[in-house]
Amino acid sequence: MNNITHSMNQNNIRENIDNIRMRVEKAALKAGRKPEEIKIIAVTKNIAPDKIIEAIDAGIVDLGENRVQELQDKINTINALKKNANWHMIGHLQRNKVKYLIDSVDMIHSLDSIELATETDKRAQKANRIIDVLVQVNIAGEKSKFGIYEDRVMDFVKKVSKCKNIKVKGLMTIAPLVQDPEDARFVFKQLRKIFIDISRENIDNIDMDYLSMGMSNDFEVAIEEGANIVRIGTAIFGKRY
């Protein structure tokens, strides 16, 4: 049995969340870290609003969505039901879609180009806000994934630091999908190294506060390597159909 299905109940979201919290705590303590420092983001891609409400009622306050239209629809639905949540854009973001979410998300996890940074900065200025972002890094160099290649991250961050209405708060990566989570450890270890290198530069307007890495199948290894945001979908909501 792999980590995705480990102790997962397809129908009991609260039970799944309790189980995830226990696993997060165990991984954090193993690494000598405080469990409360780790933020769990429930990934709501293709998940019906009633299930999202169950997660909110079980104490999950941070929700991550991959698509802009789905994000908008869910925010409107959840707000109408008077439920409070912090929304995160965790999927690839096209420049022409920034205007639709600039007022409604707490953080964008997938900043991956100067063009997107420029557009986000412009839209945030127009909305009279400073938007928190994470820089997406493609550690494994997978052609199928978005993100800045690791040898370009430092230069990229320095350029983005000039955007007055963007606040870089850390880094994000998506590890390759592997059977054994240990096979993804090198990705998390390398992102942590880049995170530390950037921190030491003390660049204006750049705060290395968050390492967003680890999903349902590998979040424990990610926590051991320094993740303080994990993005969990299947292990909370069950398999998507």
DOMIVEX-645025 format. One record per residue (C-alpha): residue in three letters; x, y, z; chain; residue number from 1. Coordinates in nm, 2 decimals, padded with zeros to 4 digits. Each point is the difference from the previous one (the first is absolute). Layout:
residues N
+------+--------+--------+--------+-----+-----+
! type !     px !     py !     pz ! mol ! seq !
+------+--------+--------+--------+-----+-----+
!  Ala !      X !      Y !      Z !   A ! NUM !
...
+------+--------+--------+--------+-----+-----+
END
This chain:
residues 241
+------+--------+--------+--------+-----+-----+
! type !     px !     py !     pz ! mol ! seq !
+------+--------+--------+--------+-----+-----+
!  Met !  00.00 !  00.00 !  00.00 !   A !   1 !
!  Asn !  00.15 !  00.34 ! -00.10 !   A !   2 !
!  Asn ! -00.03 !  00.32 !  00.20 !   A !   3 !
!  Ile ! -00.29 !  00.13 ! -00.20 !   A !   4 !
!  Thr ! -00.24 ! -00.26 !  00.12 !   A !   5 !
!  His !  00.17 ! -00.04 !  00.34 !   A !   6 !
!  Ser ! -00.29 !  00.00 !  00.26 !   A !   7 !
!  Met ! -00.22 !  00.19 ! -00.24 !   A !   8 !
!  Asn ! -00.38 ! -00.02 !  00.04 !   A !   9 !
!  Gln ! -00.17 !  00.08 ! -00.34 !   A !  10 !
!  Asn ! -00.31 !  00.14 !  00.18 !   A !  11 !
!  Asn !  00.11 !  00.15 !  00.33 !   A !  12 !
!  Ile !  00.18 !  00.33 ! -00.06 !   A !  13 !
!  Arg !  00.03 !  00.09 !  00.37 !   A !  14 !
!  Glu !  00.16 ! -00.34 !  00.07 !   A !  15 !
!  Asn !  00.24 !  00.05 ! -00.29 !   A !  16 !
!  Ile !  00.10 !  00.35 !  00.13 !   A !  17 !
!  Asp !  00.06 ! -00.13 !  00.35 !   A !  18 !
!  Asn !  00.22 ! -00.27 ! -00.15 !   A !  19 !
!  Ile !  00.20 !  00.25 ! -00.21 !   A !  20 !
!  Arg !  00.05 !  00.22 !  00.31 !   A !  21 !
!  Met !  00.14 ! -00.30 !  00.19 !   A !  22 !
!  Arg !  00.24 ! -00.08 ! -00.29 !   A !  23 !
!  Val !  00.11 !  00.36 ! -00.03 !   A !  24 !
!  Glu !  00.07 !  00.01 !  00.37 !   A !  25 !
!  Lys !  00.20 ! -00.33 ! -00.01 !   A !  26 !
!  Ala !  00.21 !  00.12 ! -00.30 !   A !  27 !
!  Ala !  00.06 !  00.34 !  00.16 !   A !  28 !
!  Leu !  00.11 ! -00.15 !  00.33 !   A !  29 !
!  Lys !  00.22 ! -00.24 ! -00.18 !   A !  30 !
!  Ala !  00.18 !  00.30 ! -00.16 !   A !  31 !
!  Gly !  00.02 !  00.19 !  00.33 !   A !  32 !
!  Arg ! -00.26 !  00.25 ! -00.11 !   A !  33 !
!  Lys ! -00.33 !  00.14 !  00.15 !   A !  34 !
!  Pro ! -00.31 ! -00.15 ! -00.17 !   A !  35 !
!  Glu ! -00.19 !  00.33 !  00.04 !   A !  36 !
!  Glu !  00.25 !  00.17 ! -00.23 !   A !  37 !
!  Ile ! -00.13 ! -00.21 ! -00.30 !   A !  38 !
!  Lys ! -00.30 !  00.12 ! -00.20 !   A !  39 !
!  Ile ! -00.23 ! -00.26 ! -00.16 !   A !  40 !
!  Ile ! -00.16 !  00.13 ! -00.32 !   A !  41 !
!  Ala ! -00.29 ! -00.22 ! -00.11 !   A !  42 !
!  Val !  00.01 ! -00.03 ! -00.38 !   A !  43 !
!  Thr ! -00.36 !  00.04 ! -00.13 !   A !  44 !
!  Lys !  00.05 ! -00.08 ! -00.37 !   A !  45 !
!  Asn ! -00.31 ! -00.17 ! -00.13 !   A !  46 !
!  Ile ! -00.14 ! -00.02 !  00.35 !   A !  47 !
!  Ala ! -00.37 !  00.09 !  00.06 !   A !  48 !
!  Pro ! -00.08 !  00.29 !  00.24 !   A !  49 !
!  Asp ! -00.17 ! -00.23 !  00.25 !   A !  50 !
!  Lys !  00.32 ! -00.19 !  00.05 !   A !  51 !
!  Ile !  00.20 !  00.33 !  00.03 !   A !  52 !
!  Ile ! -00.24 !  00.11 !  00.27 !   A !  53 !
!  Glu !  00.06 ! -00.32 !  00.19 !   A !  54 !
!  Ala !  00.38 !  00.08 ! -00.01 !   A !  55 !
!  Ile ! -00.06 !  00.35 !  00.12 !   A !  56 !
!  Asp ! -00.22 ! -00.13 !  00.28 !   A !  57 !
!  Ala !  00.28 ! -00.24 !  00.10 !   A !  58 !
!  Gly !  00.23 !  00.30 !  00.05 !   A !  59 !
!  Ile !  00.17 !  00.04 ! -00.34 !   A !  60 !
!  Val !  00.02 !  00.37 ! -00.07 !   A !  61 !
!  Asp !  00.24 !  00.00 ! -00.30 !   A !  62 !
!  Leu ! -00.13 ! -00.12 ! -00.34 !   A !  63 !
!  Gly !  00.19 ! -00.04 ! -00.32 !   A !  64 !
!  Glu ! -00.14 !  00.01 ! -00.35 !   A !  65 !
!  Asn !  00.16 ! -00.08 ! -00.34 !   A !  66 !
!  Arg ! -00.22 !  00.18 ! -00.24 !   A !  67 !
!  Val ! -00.12 !  00.36 !  00.00 !   A !  68 !
!  Gln ! -00.36 ! -00.06 ! -00.10 !   A !  69 !
!  Glu ! -00.04 ! -00.28 !  00.25 !   A !  70 !
!  Leu !  00.16 !  00.23 !  00.26 !   A !  71 !
!  Gln ! -00.25 !  00.28 ! -00.06 !   A !  72 !
!  Asp ! -00.30 ! -00.23 !  00.00 !   A !  73 !
!  Lys !  00.10 ! -00.16 !  00.33 !   A !  74 !
!  Ile !  00.09 !  00.32 !  00.17 !   A !  75 !
!  Asn ! -00.35 !  00.14 ! -00.09 !   A !  76 !
!  Thr ! -00.17 ! -00.32 !  00.12 !   A !  77 !
!  Ile !  00.19 ! -00.03 !  00.33 !   A !  78 !
!  Asn ! -00.04 !  00.38 !  00.07 !   A !  79 !
!  Ala ! -00.37 ! -00.03 ! -00.06 !   A !  80 !
!  Leu ! -00.02 ! -00.27 !  00.27 !   A !  81 !
!  Lys !  00.18 !  00.23 !  00.24 !   A !  82 !
!  Lys !  00.30 ! -00.22 !  00.03 !   A !  83 !
!  Asn !  00.34 !  00.16 !  00.05 !   A !  84 !
!  Ala !  00.31 ! -00.13 ! -00.18 !   A !  85 !
!  Asn !  00.34 !  00.12 ! -00.14 !   A !  86 !
!  Trp !  00.02 ! -00.08 ! -00.37 !   A !  87 !
!  His !  00.33 ! -00.08 ! -00.17 !   A !  88 !
!  Met !  00.06 ! -00.02 ! -00.38 !   A !  89 !
!  Ile !  00.22 ! -00.31 ! -00.03 !   A !  90 !
!  Gly ! -00.03 ! -00.08 ! -00.37 !   A !  91 !
!  His !  00.17 !  00.15 ! -00.30 !   A !  92 !
!  Leu ! -00.12 !  00.35 ! -00.05 !   A !  93 !
!  Gln ! -00.04 !  00.17 ! -00.34 !   A !  94 !
!  Arg !  00.07 !  00.37 ! -00.02 !   A !  95 !
!  Asn ! -00.35 !  00.08 ! -00.14 !   A !  96 !
!  Lys ! -00.17 ! -00.17 !  00.30 !   A !  97 !
!  Val !  00.18 !  00.20 !  00.27 !   A !  98 !
!  Lys ! -00.27 !  00.27 !  00.00 !   A !  99 !
!  Tyr ! -00.26 ! -00.25 !  00.10 !   A ! 100 !
!  Leu !  00.16 ! -00.10 !  00.33 !   A ! 101 !
!  Ile !  00.21 !  00.29 !  00.11 !   A ! 102 !
!  Asp ! -00.27 !  00.11 !  00.25 !   A ! 103 !
!  Ser ! -00.09 ! -00.34 !  00.14 !   A ! 104 !
!  Val !  00.31 ! -00.21 !  00.07 !   A ! 105 !
!  Asp !  00.23 !  00.01 !  00.30 !   A ! 106 !
!  Met !  00.30 ! -00.13 ! -00.19 !   A ! 107 !
!  Ile !  00.11 ! -00.11 ! -00.34 !   A ! 108 !
!  His !  00.23 ! -00.30 !  00.01 !   A ! 109 !
!  Ser !  00.10 ! -00.02 ! -00.36 !   A ! 110 !
!  Leu !  00.19 !  00.30 ! -00.11 !   A ! 111 !
!  Asp !  00.21 ! -00.13 ! -00.28 !   A ! 112 !
!  Ser !  00.09 !  00.28 ! -00.25 !   A ! 113 !
!  Ile !  00.09 !  00.37 !  00.00 !   A ! 114 !
!  Glu ! -00.30 !  00.06 ! -00.23 !   A ! 115 !
!  Leu ! -00.23 ! -00.14 !  00.26 !   A ! 116 !
!  Ala !  00.17 !  00.19 !  00.28 !   A ! 117 !
!  Thr ! -00.04 !  00.33 ! -00.20 !   A ! 118 !
!  Glu ! -00.37 ! -00.06 ! -00.06 !   A ! 119 !
!  Thr ! -00.06 ! -00.11 !  00.36 !   A ! 120 !
!  Asp !  00.18 !  00.31 !  00.12 !   A ! 121 !
!  Lys ! -00.21 !  00.23 ! -00.23 !   A ! 122 !
!  Arg ! -00.33 ! -00.16 !  00.10 !   A ! 123 !
!  Ala !  00.09 !  00.01 !  00.37 !   A ! 124 !
!  Gln !  00.08 !  00.37 ! -00.02 !   A ! 125 !
!  Lys ! -00.33 !  00.06 ! -00.17 !   A ! 126 !
!  Ala ! -00.17 ! -00.19 !  00.28 !   A ! 127 !
!  Asn !  00.19 !  00.20 !  00.26 !   A ! 128 !
!  Arg !  00.15 ! -00.30 !  00.16 !   A ! 129 !
!  Ile !  00.33 ! -00.19 !  00.04 !   A ! 130 !
!  Ile ! -00.04 ! -00.36 ! -00.10 !   A ! 131 !
!  Asp !  00.21 ! -00.28 !  00.16 !   A ! 132 !
!  Val !  00.15 ! -00.24 ! -00.24 !   A ! 133 !
!  Leu !  00.22 ! -00.31 ! -00.01 !   A ! 134 !
!  Val !  00.25 ! -00.06 ! -00.28 !   A ! 135 !
!  Gln ! -00.06 ! -00.34 ! -00.16 !   A ! 136 !
!  Val !  00.33 ! -00.19 ! -00.06 !   A ! 137 !
!  Asn !  00.03 ! -00.30 ! -00.23 !   A ! 138 !
!  Ile !  00.27 ! -00.19 !  00.19 !   A ! 139 !
!  Ala ! -00.03 ! -00.32 ! -00.20 !   A ! 140 !
!  Gly !  00.01 !  00.18 ! -00.33 !   A ! 141 !
!  Glu ! -00.31 ! -00.17 ! -00.12 !   A ! 142 !
!  Lys ! -00.12 !  00.13 ! -00.34 !   A ! 143 !
!  Ser ! -00.36 ! -00.07 !  00.10 !   A ! 144 !
!  Lys !  00.01 !  00.23 !  00.30 !   A ! 145 !
!  Phe !  00.02 !  00.37 !  00.03 !   A ! 146 !
!  Gly !  00.25 !  00.19 !  00.22 !   A ! 147 !
!  Ile !  00.33 !  00.18 ! -00.01 !   A ! 148 !
!  Tyr !  00.30 ! -00.23 ! -00.04 !   A ! 149 !
!  Glu !  00.22 !  00.00 !  00.31 !   A ! 150 !
!  Asp !  00.30 !  00.17 ! -00.16 !   A ! 151 !
!  Arg ! -00.22 !  00.30 ! -00.09 !   A ! 152 !
!  Val ! -00.19 !  00.04 !  00.33 !   A ! 153 !
!  Met !  00.24 !  00.25 !  00.17 !   A ! 154 !
!  Asp !  00.00 !  00.24 ! -00.30 !   A ! 155 !
!  Phe ! -00.38 ! -00.04 ! -00.04 !   A ! 156 !
!  Val ! -00.06 !  00.08 !  00.37 !   A ! 157 !
!  Lys !  00.22 !  00.31 ! -00.03 !   A ! 158 !
!  Lys ! -00.20 !  00.13 ! -00.30 !   A ! 159 !
!  Val ! -00.33 ! -00.07 !  00.17 !   A ! 160 !
!  Ser !  00.12 !  00.19 !  00.31 !   A ! 161 !
!  Lys ! -00.04 !  00.32 ! -00.20 !   A ! 162 !
!  Cys ! -00.38 ! -00.05 ! -00.03 !   A ! 163 !
!  Lys ! -00.14 !  00.22 !  00.27 !   A ! 164 !
!  Asn ! -00.35 ! -00.17 !  00.03 !   A ! 165 !
!  Ile !  00.14 ! -00.35 !  00.01 !   A ! 166 !
!  Lys !  00.14 ! -00.15 !  00.32 !   A ! 167 !
!  Val !  00.20 ! -00.32 ! -00.06 !   A ! 168 !
!  Lys ! -00.06 ! -00.21 !  00.31 !   A ! 169 !
!  Gly !  00.19 ! -00.32 ! -00.10 !   A ! 170 !
!  Leu !  00.03 ! -00.29 ! -00.24 !   A ! 171 !
!  Met ! -00.23 ! -00.27 ! -00.13 !   A ! 172 !
!  Thr !  00.07 ! -00.32 ! -00.20 !   A ! 173 !
!  Ile ! -00.18 ! -00.31 ! -00.12 !   A ! 174 !
!  Ala !  00.21 ! -00.32 !  00.02 !   A ! 175 !
!  Pro ! -00.02 ! -00.27 ! -00.25 !   A ! 176 !
!  Leu ! -00.28 ! -00.26 !  00.07 !   A ! 177 !
!  Val !  00.19 ! -00.31 !  00.13 !   A ! 178 !
!  Gln ! -00.10 ! -00.32 !  00.17 !   A ! 179 !
!  Asp !  00.24 !  00.04 !  00.28 !   A ! 180 !
!  Pro ! -00.01 !  00.35 !  00.16 !   A ! 181 !
!  Glu !  00.37 ! -00.04 !  00.09 !   A ! 182 !
!  Asp !  00.07 !  00.04 ! -00.38 !   A ! 183 !
!  Ala ! -00.13 !  00.35 !  00.03 !   A ! 184 !
!  Arg !  00.22 !  00.10 !  00.29 !   A ! 185 !
!  Phe !  00.27 !  00.15 ! -00.22 !   A ! 186 !
!  Val ! -00.25 !  00.25 ! -00.14 !   A ! 187 !
!  Phe ! -00.10 !  00.13 !  00.34 !   A ! 188 !
!  Lys !  00.36 !  00.00 !  00.13 !   A ! 189 !
!  Gln !  00.11 !  00.21 ! -00.30 !   A ! 190 !
!  Leu ! -00.28 !  00.25 !  00.03 !   A ! 191 !
!  Arg !  00.08 !  00.05 !  00.37 !   A ! 192 !
!  Lys !  00.36 !  00.07 ! -00.10 !   A ! 193 !
!  Ile ! -00.11 !  00.27 ! -00.25 !   A ! 194 !
!  Phe ! -00.24 !  00.14 !  00.26 !   A ! 195 !
!  Ile !  00.30 !  00.04 !  00.25 !   A ! 196 !
!  Asp !  00.22 !  00.15 ! -00.27 !   A ! 197 !
!  Ile ! -00.26 !  00.26 ! -00.09 !   A ! 198 !
!  Ser ! -00.06 !  00.08 !  00.37 !   A ! 199 !
!  Arg !  00.37 !  00.07 !  00.05 !   A ! 200 !
!  Glu !  00.00 !  00.26 ! -00.28 !   A ! 201 !
!  Asn ! -00.23 !  00.23 !  00.21 !   A ! 202 !
!  Ile ! -00.17 !  00.13 ! -00.32 !   A ! 203 !
!  Asp ! -00.24 !  00.29 !  00.05 !   A ! 204 !
!  Asn ! -00.37 ! -00.10 ! -00.03 !   A ! 205 !
!  Ile !  00.09 ! -00.37 !  00.02 !   A ! 206 !
!  Asp ! -00.10 ! -00.20 !  00.30 !   A ! 207 !
!  Met !  00.08 ! -00.37 !  00.01 !   A ! 208 !
!  Asp ! -00.28 ! -00.09 !  00.24 !   A ! 209 !
!  Tyr ! -00.17 ! -00.29 ! -00.19 !   A ! 210 !
!  Leu !  00.12 ! -00.33 ! -00.16 !   A ! 211 !
!  Ser ! -00.31 ! -00.14 ! -00.17 !   A ! 212 !
!  Met !  00.08 ! -00.36 ! -00.10 !   A ! 213 !
!  Gly ! -00.15 ! -00.34 !  00.06 !   A ! 214 !
!  Met ! -00.33 ! -00.14 ! -00.10 !   A ! 215 !
!  Ser ! -00.21 ! -00.30 !  00.10 !   A ! 216 !
!  Asn !  00.25 ! -00.26 ! -00.11 !   A ! 217 !
!  Asp !  00.32 !  00.16 !  00.14 !   A ! 218 !
!  Phe ! -00.08 !  00.28 !  00.25 !   A ! 219 !
!  Glu !  00.17 ! -00.18 !  00.30 !   A ! 220 !
!  Val !  00.34 ! -00.01 ! -00.18 !   A ! 221 !
!  Ala ! -00.06 !  00.37 ! -00.11 !   A ! 222 !
!  Ile ! -00.05 !  00.09 !  00.37 !   A ! 223 !
!  Glu !  00.31 ! -00.18 !  00.10 !   A ! 224 !
!  Glu !  00.19 !  00.21 ! -00.25 !   A ! 225 !
!  Gly ! -00.15 !  00.34 !  00.11 !   A ! 226 !
!  Ala ! -00.34 !  00.04 ! -00.15 !   A ! 227 !
!  Asn ! -00.23 !  00.23 !  00.20 !   A ! 228 !
!  Ile ! -00.29 ! -00.01 ! -00.25 !   A ! 229 !
!  Val ! -00.13 ! -00.33 ! -00.13 !   A ! 230 !
!  Arg ! -00.27 ! -00.03 ! -00.27 !   A ! 231 !
!  Ile ! -00.23 ! -00.29 !  00.07 !   A ! 232 !
!  Gly ! -00.29 ! -00.11 ! -00.23 !   A ! 233 !
!  Thr ! -00.06 ! -00.37 ! -00.04 !   A ! 234 !
!  Ala !  00.10 ! -00.09 !  00.36 !   A ! 235 !
!  Ile ! -00.27 !  00.24 !  00.12 !   A ! 236 !
!  Phe ! -00.28 ! -00.03 ! -00.25 !   A ! 237 !
!  Gly !  00.06 ! -00.35 ! -00.15 !   A ! 238 !
!  Lys !  00.07 ! -00.08 ! -00.36 !   A ! 239 !
!  Arg ! -00.15 !  00.23 ! -00.27 !   A ! 240 !
!  Tyr ! -00.22 ! -00.15 ! -00.26 !   A ! 241 !
+------+--------+--------+--------+-----+-----+
END
